[in-house]
């Protein structure tokens, strides 16, 4: 594989990339944070990147972000879109539709030949690229974070054989057919996509793992200075289980909260929830109803403080509902591992994250719905600090050797460089 260079003084034309991602810097949440990290790394490697994103909608919807900013060499254009609260389903759909409409008109006017990296955020954005490519438009790489409409069907939001589902699947066929390359986040996701297209496009499906800002998280986590969050949140001398990120529809928060209820008599065990999402209000109500003093709820922390928030914990928690394996991959796992935390995953053992934790011996897998097994798994680490530390070391080593941001970015760089050279 040709190694990318960080020397931007070369006279050769830099590989170019246009990224379509509704959420992006400075909204460092969910795919916004993940794609910002990737683009930062690709820019460091010598890639010329432009990003088309929308206005922030997740936490702060009042602050007006400039339409054009530059961040670490990345040119960011913020297109017009509505700014309804993300947790409002209709508002979220309107935000996605208006952003996609703005992207459509932008691409109609854009005469450059730079290839596109398009995400499943919003989920129907790739079909615009597919239709344009069919008519001679830009080549594009399709990055699949969540598989639609399968996720919506699995959650009962759409009927499996309904009109909208069939139309969506037809649009997916266009997106897959005209993509130069398709990137999935795990082996189970590759199996799902391959089945959807009857194996027709297997030659252009690439498995590239998710990543985290492992350098920053590791550096912060290894500092010996006092951690302000420990004092602020009253975590001194506590055994802390951290769930950090989206608490969405397809995460099994029910099993985690039931385990918290089982362990409520352990006064030094704390469940620390950092983030937002569809299920957060239910979780807070559950904790209130059962008077669970062992649960804390906080909003997202700044990106620069992410390592410090992980440093508060002894164990990381991630989850996916039964049937969601292959449709989503919780990227928060990799940040927890970078901080040297063992991870307990509430999900099918077939899921990519579950496989990785078992292969790297850095975590425990619990089947969804089995809250007693989850409680027992937590106690197995609580009562065995040698096992806890061993799994934490293995987690760090796995990030250093395989699952770091730079190794993922190198794989993206090679795919994009090849398209630029064509």
ROLUM-690191 format. One record per residue (C-alpha): x negated, y negated, z negated; residue number from 1. Coordinates in nm, 4 decimals, always signed. Example, Ala and Ser with C-alpha at 12.3 -4.5 7.8 and 13.67 -1.06 7.14 Angstrom:
2
((-1.2300,+0.4500,-0.7800),1),
((-1.3670,+0.1060,-0.7140),2),
END
This chain:
422
((+0.0000,+0.0000,+0.0000),1),
((-0.1335,-0.3436,+0.0848),2),
((-0.2096,-0.5314,-0.2348),3),
((-0.0520,-0.8790,-0.2612),4),
((-0.2866,-1.1646,-0.3324),5),
((-0.2508,-1.4496,-0.5785),6),
((-0.4703,-1.6767,-0.3660),7),
((-0.2342,-1.9373,-0.2250),8),
((-0.5151,-2.1133,-0.0398),9),
((-0.5067,-1.8663,+0.2491),10),
((-0.4273,-2.0159,+0.5891),11),
((-0.2010,-1.7239,+0.6721),12),
((+0.1686,-1.7935,+0.6547),13),
((+0.3123,-1.6812,+0.3236),14),
((+0.5864,-1.4153,+0.3221),15),
((+0.9199,-1.5948,+0.2881),16),
((+1.2335,-1.4994,+0.1001),17),
((+1.5792,-1.6519,+0.0513),18),
((+1.7448,-1.5222,-0.2679),19),
((+2.1234,-1.5251,-0.3080),20),
((+2.2029,-1.4983,-0.6779),21),
((+2.4934,-1.6807,-0.8420),22),
((+2.3204,-1.7017,-1.1815),23),
((+1.9611,-1.8237,-1.1922),24),
((+1.7219,-2.0462,-1.3877),25),
((+1.7896,-2.2331,-1.6138),26),
((+2.0837,-1.9996,-1.6869),27),
((+1.8655,-1.7137,-1.8123),28),
((+2.1411,-1.4629,-1.8805),29),
((+2.2018,-1.1185,-1.7334),30),
((+2.0949,-1.1091,-1.3650),31),
((+1.9950,-1.4754,-1.3974),32),
((+1.7078,-1.3863,-1.6264),33),
((+1.6137,-1.0684,-1.4384),34),
((+1.5945,-1.2381,-1.0979),35),
((+1.4174,-1.5433,-1.2355),36),
((+1.1455,-1.3160,-1.3733),37),
((+1.1135,-1.1320,-1.0413),38),
((+1.0915,-1.4519,-0.8384),39),
((+0.8331,-1.5986,-1.0741),40),
((+0.6160,-1.2910,-1.0293),41),
((+0.6598,-1.2805,-0.6504),42),
((+0.5664,-1.6483,-0.6297),43),
((+0.2522,-1.5764,-0.8311),44),
((+0.1712,-1.3055,-0.5765),45),
((+0.1885,-1.5586,-0.2948),46),
((+0.5492,-1.5493,-0.1711),47),
((+0.7429,-1.8574,-0.0561),48),
((+1.0821,-1.8342,-0.2299),49),
((+1.4016,-2.0350,-0.2041),50),
((+1.7050,-1.9529,-0.4225),51),
((+2.0708,-2.0370,-0.3641),52),
((+2.2693,-2.0214,-0.6879),53),
((+2.5753,-2.1768,-0.8533),54),
((+2.6389,-2.4024,-1.1520),55),
((+2.6027,-2.2468,-1.5015),56),
((+2.9222,-2.0883,-1.6357),57),
((+2.8298,-1.8456,-1.9133),58),
((+2.7386,-2.0531,-2.2209),59),
((+2.7125,-2.4228,-2.1350),60),
((+2.9644,-2.5300,-1.8728),61),
((+2.9432,-2.9017,-1.9444),62),
((+2.5808,-2.9826,-1.8652),63),
((+2.5282,-3.0817,-1.5047),64),
((+2.2215,-2.9146,-1.3603),65),
((+2.0539,-3.0962,-1.0666),66),
((+2.1432,-2.9631,-0.7227),67),
((+1.7782,-2.9204,-0.6416),68),
((+1.4952,-2.8318,-0.8780),69),
((+1.1603,-2.6625,-0.8497),70),
((+1.0564,-2.4081,-1.1110),71),
((+0.7079,-2.2568,-1.1060),72),
((+0.6894,-2.2924,-0.7295),73),
((+1.0427,-2.1605,-0.6664),74),
((+1.2760,-2.3979,-0.4798),75),
((+1.6212,-2.3722,-0.6358),76),
((+1.9315,-2.5082,-0.4615),77),
((+2.2502,-2.5103,-0.6659),78),
((+2.5504,-2.4825,-0.4366),79),
((+2.8999,-2.6047,-0.5154),80),
((+3.1278,-2.3637,-0.6990),81),
((+3.3955,-2.3816,-0.9663),82),
((+3.2883,-2.3529,-1.3314),83),
((+3.5659,-2.1653,-1.5078),84),
((+3.4728,-1.9624,-1.8205),85),
((+3.3158,-1.6313,-1.7231),86),
((+3.5283,-1.4374,-1.9729),87),
((+3.8443,-1.5578,-1.7960),88),
((+3.8977,-1.2923,-1.5269),89),
((+4.0768,-1.5185,-1.2790),90),
((+3.8295,-1.7997,-1.3430),91),
((+3.5364,-1.5652,-1.2881),92),
((+3.6807,-1.4480,-0.9549),93),
((+3.7336,-1.8091,-0.8460),94),
((+3.3739,-1.8921,-0.9422),95),
((+3.2511,-1.6026,-0.7312),96),
((+3.4733,-1.6826,-0.4333),97),
((+3.3781,-2.0510,-0.4226),98),
((+3.0087,-1.9693,-0.4577),99),
((+3.0334,-1.7101,-0.1791),100),
((+3.2137,-1.9626,+0.0418),101),
((+2.9341,-2.2149,-0.0149),102),
((+2.6753,-1.9479,+0.0717),103),
((+2.8642,-1.8643,+0.3914),104),
((+2.8618,-2.2235,+0.5165),105),
((+2.4987,-2.2687,+0.4135),106),
((+2.3908,-1.9636,+0.6120),107),
((+2.5892,-2.0805,+0.9145),108),
((+2.3801,-2.3991,+0.9219),109),
((+2.0461,-2.2440,+0.8274),110),
((+1.8341,-2.1751,+1.1365),111),
((+1.5303,-2.0340,+0.9538),112),
((+1.4317,-1.6697,+1.0029),113),
((+1.3391,-1.5947,+0.6426),114),
((+1.4816,-1.2639,+0.5146),115),
((+1.7427,-1.2564,+0.2397),116),
((+1.7514,-1.0772,-0.0934),117),
((+2.1198,-1.0449,-0.1812),118),
((+2.2650,-0.9062,-0.5044),119),
((+2.5888,-0.7500,-0.6170),120),
((+2.6556,-1.0761,-0.8010),121),
((+2.9105,-1.1615,-0.6779),122),
((+2.9863,-0.8075,-0.5593),123),
((+3.1194,-0.9004,-0.2127),124),
((+2.8352,-1.1340,-0.1168),125),
((+2.6413,-0.8723,+0.0808),126),
((+2.9227,-0.8220,+0.3322),127),
((+2.8750,-1.1849,+0.4431),128),
((+2.5105,-1.1037,+0.5149),129),
((+2.6169,-0.7834,+0.6912),130),
((+2.8637,-0.9572,+0.9210),131),
((+2.6114,-1.2287,+1.0044),132),
((+2.3397,-0.9712,+1.0705),133),
((+2.5772,-0.7848,+1.2997),134),
((+2.5999,-1.1081,+1.5009),135),
((+2.2236,-1.1619,+1.5084),136),
((+2.1705,-1.3329,+1.1729),137),
((+1.8936,-1.2954,+0.9169),138),
((+1.7666,-0.9555,+0.7991),139),
((+1.8481,-0.8830,+0.4369),140),
((+1.7558,-0.6548,+0.1488),141),
((+2.0527,-0.5392,-0.0569),142),
((+1.9751,-0.5135,-0.4306),143),
((+2.2415,-0.3162,-0.6160),144),
((+2.2718,-0.3942,-0.9863),145),
((+2.6267,-0.2609,-1.0234),146),
((+2.8167,-0.0315,-0.7879),147),
((+3.1521,-0.1725,-0.6778),148),
((+3.4390,-0.0975,-0.6529),149),
((+3.3475,+0.2182,-0.8458),150),
((+3.2844,+0.0247,-1.1683),151),
((+3.6252,-0.1452,-1.1473),152),
((+3.7957,+0.1875,-1.0712),153),
((+3.6145,+0.3545,-1.3618),154),
((+3.7410,+0.0833,-1.5977),155),
((+4.0970,+0.1187,-1.4715),156),
((+4.1009,-0.2277,-1.3129),157),
((+4.1576,-0.0874,-0.9625),158),
((+4.3313,+0.2233,-0.8329),159),
((+4.0965,+0.4818,-0.6838),160),
((+4.2882,+0.5018,-0.3560),161),
((+4.4441,+0.1575,-0.3619),162),
((+4.4361,-0.0844,-0.0693),163),
((+4.1815,-0.3190,-0.2311),164),
((+3.9526,-0.0271,-0.3190),165),
((+3.9636,+0.1088,+0.0379),166),
((+3.8993,-0.2373,+0.1818),167),
((+3.6082,-0.2880,-0.0563),168),
((+3.4547,+0.0472,+0.0405),169),
((+3.4876,-0.0466,+0.4078),170),
((+3.3033,-0.3729,+0.3398),171),
((+3.0342,-0.1746,+0.1577),172),
((+2.9756,+0.0353,+0.4686),173),
((+2.8994,-0.2850,+0.6612),174),
((+2.6666,-0.4054,+0.3850),175),
((+2.4771,-0.0738,+0.3806),176),
((+2.4642,-0.0275,+0.7577),177),
((+2.3124,-0.3646,+0.8470),178),
((+2.0764,-0.3972,+0.5504),179),
((+1.7081,-0.3608,+0.6340),180),
((+1.6550,-0.1968,+0.2951),181),
((+1.8713,-0.0989,-0.0018),182),
((+1.7261,-0.1147,-0.3531),183),
((+1.8822,+0.0778,-0.6413),184),
((+1.7808,+0.0790,-1.0074),185),
((+1.7612,+0.4508,-1.0775),186),
((+1.7842,+0.8068,-0.9519),187),
((+2.1451,+0.8474,-1.0581),188),
((+2.2382,+0.5268,-0.8727),189),
((+2.0647,+0.6559,-0.5602),190),
((+2.2751,+0.9722,-0.5829),191),
((+2.5936,+0.7624,-0.6065),192),
((+2.5049,+0.5413,-0.3072),193),
((+2.3866,+0.8363,-0.0982),194),
((+2.7177,+1.0086,-0.1595),195),
((+2.9130,+0.6951,-0.0669),196),
((+2.7400,+0.6750,+0.2723),197),
((+2.7289,+1.0530,+0.3294),198),
((+2.3499,+1.0441,+0.3308),199),
((+2.3397,+0.8298,+0.6475),200),
((+2.1058,+0.5604,+0.5162),201),
((+1.8878,+0.7575,+0.2748),202),
((+1.5737,+0.6548,+0.4632),203),
((+1.6190,+0.2912,+0.3598),204),
((+1.7203,+0.3450,-0.0035),205),
((+1.4416,+0.2615,-0.2503),206),
((+1.4453,+0.3307,-0.6237),207),
((+1.2753,+0.0438,-0.8089),208),
((+1.3089,+0.0290,-1.1851),209),
((+1.4488,-0.2722,-1.3690),210),
((+1.2035,-0.4893,-1.5595),211),
((+1.1640,-0.7435,-1.8362),212),
((+0.9280,-1.0315,-1.8979),213),
((+0.7051,-0.7780,-2.0692),214),
((+0.3948,-0.9994,-2.0887),215),
((+0.5771,-1.2710,-2.2820),216),
((+0.7738,-1.0298,-2.5015),217),
((+0.4639,-0.8291,-2.5872),218),
((+0.2590,-1.1401,-2.6638),219),
((+0.5232,-1.2821,-2.8961),220),
((+0.5904,-0.9481,-3.0633),221),
((+0.2229,-0.9010,-3.1445),222),
((+0.1903,-1.2365,-3.3218),223),
((+0.1396,-1.2248,-3.6963),224),
((+0.3022,-1.5598,-3.7637),225),
((+0.6244,-1.5728,-3.9618),226),
((+0.9413,-1.5151,-3.7623),227),
((+1.1991,-1.7954,-3.8101),228),
((+1.4881,-1.5652,-3.7154),229),
((+1.4171,-1.3281,-4.0040),230),
((+1.4702,-1.6056,-4.2563),231),
((+1.7482,-1.7775,-4.0620),232),
((+1.9517,-1.4582,-4.0316),233),
((+1.8620,-1.3127,-4.3718),234),
((+1.6858,-1.0046,-4.2364),235),
((+1.3942,-0.9788,-4.4786),236),
((+1.3514,-0.6230,-4.6106),237),
((+1.6337,-0.5022,-4.3848),238),
((+1.6317,-0.2116,-4.1388),239),
((+1.7586,-0.3848,-3.8254),240),
((+1.9289,-0.2347,-3.5207),241),
((+1.9360,-0.4841,-3.2338),242),
((+2.1841,-0.4976,-2.9485),243),
((+2.0798,-0.7884,-2.7262),244),
((+2.2616,-0.8946,-2.4098),245),
((+2.5997,-0.8518,-2.2487),246),
((+2.8750,-0.6802,-2.4485),247),
((+3.0812,-0.6134,-2.1399),248),
((+3.3689,-0.3954,-2.0345),249),
((+3.1458,-0.1058,-1.9299),250),
((+2.9376,-0.0958,-2.2493),251),
((+3.0371,+0.1505,-2.5206),252),
((+3.0555,-0.0967,-2.8060),253),
((+3.3318,+0.1078,-2.9716),254),
((+3.0944,+0.3909,-3.0628),255),
((+2.8372,+0.1456,-3.1998),256),
((+3.0925,-0.0344,-3.4166),257),
((+3.2281,+0.2978,-3.5469),258),
((+2.8727,+0.3965,-3.6466),259),
((+2.8312,+0.0619,-3.8227),260),
((+3.1443,+0.1431,-4.0221),261),
((+3.0049,+0.4860,-4.1189),262),
((+2.6788,+0.3274,-4.2370),263),
((+2.8385,+0.0349,-4.4204),264),
((+2.7284,+0.1685,-4.7595),265),
((+2.3609,+0.1305,-4.6627),266),
((+2.3093,-0.2279,-4.7758),267),
((+1.9664,-0.2570,-4.6128),268),
((+2.0823,-0.1481,-4.2644),269),
((+2.1929,-0.4360,-4.0387),270),
((+2.3483,-0.4254,-3.6918),271),
((+2.2296,-0.7398,-3.5110),272),
((+2.4328,-0.8362,-3.2015),273),
((+2.2829,-1.1116,-2.9853),274),
((+2.4688,-1.2237,-2.6733),275),
((+2.8182,-1.2641,-2.5348),276),
((+3.0666,-1.0621,-2.3353),277),
((+3.4195,-0.9325,-2.2909),278),
((+3.4126,-0.7067,-2.6003),279),
((+3.2441,-0.9427,-2.8445),280),
((+3.5650,-1.0895,-2.9861),281),
((+3.7033,-0.7379,-3.0425),282),
((+3.3801,-0.6374,-3.2189),283),
((+3.3962,-0.9390,-3.4497),284),
((+3.7594,-0.8651,-3.5294),285),
((+3.6741,-0.4988,-3.6007),286),
((+3.3965,-0.6048,-3.8399),287),
((+3.6325,-0.8474,-4.0131),288),
((+3.9147,-0.5931,-4.0424),289),
((+3.6885,-0.3296,-4.2035),290),
((+3.4896,-0.5885,-4.4023),291),
((+3.1615,-0.4799,-4.2452),292),
((+2.8964,-0.6981,-4.4048),293),
((+2.6275,-0.5046,-4.2162),294),
((+2.7101,-0.6690,-3.8791),295),
((+2.5800,-1.0048,-3.7531),296),
((+2.6853,-1.1797,-3.4326),297),
((+2.4824,-1.4505,-3.2584),298),
((+2.4818,-1.6057,-2.9135),299),
((+2.1977,-1.5724,-2.6643),300),
((+1.8584,-1.7022,-2.7756),301),
((+1.6319,-1.9096,-2.5514),302),
((+1.4113,-1.7114,-2.3201),303),
((+1.0995,-1.8254,-2.5059),304),
((+1.2488,-1.6810,-2.8272),305),
((+1.3487,-1.3428,-2.6837),306),
((+1.0340,-1.1730,-2.8127),307),
((+1.0900,-1.3196,-3.1583),308),
((+1.4476,-1.1906,-3.1649),309),
((+1.3240,-0.8411,-3.0757),310),
((+1.0551,-0.8715,-3.3419),311),
((+1.3327,-0.8840,-3.6036),312),
((+1.4381,-0.5276,-3.5218),313),
((+1.3208,-0.1751,-3.5939),314),
((+1.5383,-0.0055,-3.3306),315),
((+1.7051,-0.1205,-3.0091),316),
((+2.0563,-0.0187,-2.9052),317),
((+2.1923,+0.0109,-2.5490),318),
((+2.5120,+0.1672,-2.4186),319),
((+2.7230,+0.2655,-2.1188),320),
((+3.0718,+0.4095,-2.1128),321),
((+3.1197,+0.7687,-1.9986),322),
((+3.1356,+0.7769,-1.6183),323),
((+2.9374,+0.4554,-1.5813),324),
((+2.6077,+0.6367,-1.5250),325),
((+2.4782,+0.5648,-1.1754),326),
((+2.6972,+0.2541,-1.1539),327),
((+2.4978,+0.0285,-1.3893),328),
((+2.1599,+0.0264,-1.5638),329),
((+2.1217,-0.1740,-1.8896),330),
((+1.8145,-0.3859,-1.8136),331),
((+1.7878,-0.4913,-2.1800),332),
((+1.6277,-0.1511,-2.2447),333),
((+1.2985,-0.2568,-2.0908),334),
((+1.2672,-0.5691,-2.3047),335),
((+1.3239,-0.3641,-2.6192),336),
((+1.0564,-0.1173,-2.5078),337),
((+0.8126,-0.3981,-2.4281),338),
((+0.8537,-0.5151,-2.7886),339),
((+0.7525,-0.1674,-2.9058),340),
((+1.0976,-0.0633,-3.0253),341),
((+1.2362,+0.2886,-2.9990),342),
((+1.5745,+0.2819,-2.8255),343),
((+1.8942,+0.4674,-2.9063),344),
((+2.1057,+0.4944,-2.5910),345),
((+2.4770,+0.5663,-2.6168),346),
((+2.5359,+0.7069,-2.2698),347),
((+2.5366,+1.0199,-2.0566),348),
((+2.2012,+1.2049,-2.0524),349),
((+2.2248,+1.1876,-1.6714),350),
((+2.1924,+0.8062,-1.6751),351),
((+1.8573,+0.6624,-1.5614),352),
((+1.7804,+0.4971,-1.8966),353),
((+1.8625,+0.8182,-2.0853),354),
((+1.6330,+1.0192,-1.8583),355),
((+1.3528,+0.7700,-1.9075),356),
((+1.3829,+0.7681,-2.2871),357),
((+1.3656,+1.1471,-2.2947),358),
((+1.0779,+1.1688,-2.0437),359),
((+0.8724,+0.9053,-2.2252),360),
((+0.9696,+1.0295,-2.5744),361),
((+1.0538,+0.6783,-2.6840),362),
((+1.4164,+0.7058,-2.7858),363),
((+1.7261,+0.9090,-2.8610),364),
((+2.0294,+0.9719,-2.6397),365),
((+2.3780,+0.9986,-2.7895),366),
((+2.6849,+1.0881,-2.5848),367),
((+2.9529,+0.8159,-2.5671),368),
((+3.2237,+0.8457,-2.8284),369),
((+3.0138,+1.0448,-3.0762),370),
((+2.9839,+0.7843,-3.3514),371),
((+2.8824,+1.0374,-3.6175),372),
((+2.5919,+1.1556,-3.4027),373),
((+2.4906,+0.7928,-3.3512),374),
((+2.4964,+0.7306,-3.7261),375),
((+2.2885,+1.0443,-3.7819),376),
((+2.0375,+0.9362,-3.5154),377),
((+1.9987,+0.5974,-3.6826),378),
((+1.9392,+0.7654,-4.0183),379),
((+1.6820,+1.0009,-3.8620),380),
((+1.4680,+0.6958,-3.7766),381),
((+1.5553,+0.5118,-4.0976),382),
((+1.4309,+0.8080,-4.3018),383),
((+1.1290,+0.8954,-4.0853),384),
((+0.9060,+0.5938,-4.0267),385),
((+0.6344,+0.8063,-3.8622),386),
((+0.8811,+0.9126,-3.5937),387),
((+0.9964,+0.5514,-3.5610),388),
((+0.6421,+0.4242,-3.5079),389),
((+0.5503,+0.7060,-3.2688),390),
((+0.8493,+0.6321,-3.0459),391),
((+0.7691,+0.2606,-3.0573),392),
((+0.4116,+0.3263,-2.9385),393),
((+0.5409,+0.5504,-2.6600),394),
((+0.7835,+0.2769,-2.5515),395),
((+0.5029,+0.0218,-2.5200),396),
((+0.2839,+0.2661,-2.3275),397),
((+0.5657,+0.3437,-2.0837),398),
((+0.6073,-0.0276,-2.0103),399),
((+0.2319,-0.0783,-1.9705),400),
((+0.1882,+0.2169,-1.7340),401),
((+0.5129,+0.2347,-1.5340),402),
((+0.8020,+0.0066,-1.6135),403),
((+0.6488,-0.3402,-1.6179),404),
((+0.7504,-0.6455,-1.4160),405),
((+0.4342,-0.6527,-1.2051),406),
((+0.4716,-0.2959,-1.0783),407),
((+0.8343,-0.3626,-0.9810),408),
((+0.7400,-0.6901,-0.8106),409),
((+0.4666,-0.5160,-0.6072),410),
((+0.7272,-0.2769,-0.4674),411),
((+0.9559,-0.5693,-0.3747),412),
((+0.6634,-0.7596,-0.2244),413),
((+0.5745,-0.4731,+0.0083),414),
((+0.9336,-0.4337,+0.1325),415),
((+0.9726,-0.8068,+0.1963),416),
((+0.6261,-0.8404,+0.3520),417),
((+0.7127,-0.5647,+0.5990),418),
((+1.0318,-0.7455,+0.7061),419),
((+0.8411,-1.0728,+0.7456),420),
((+0.5859,-0.8957,+0.9662),421),
((+0.8448,-0.7352,+1.1924),422),
END
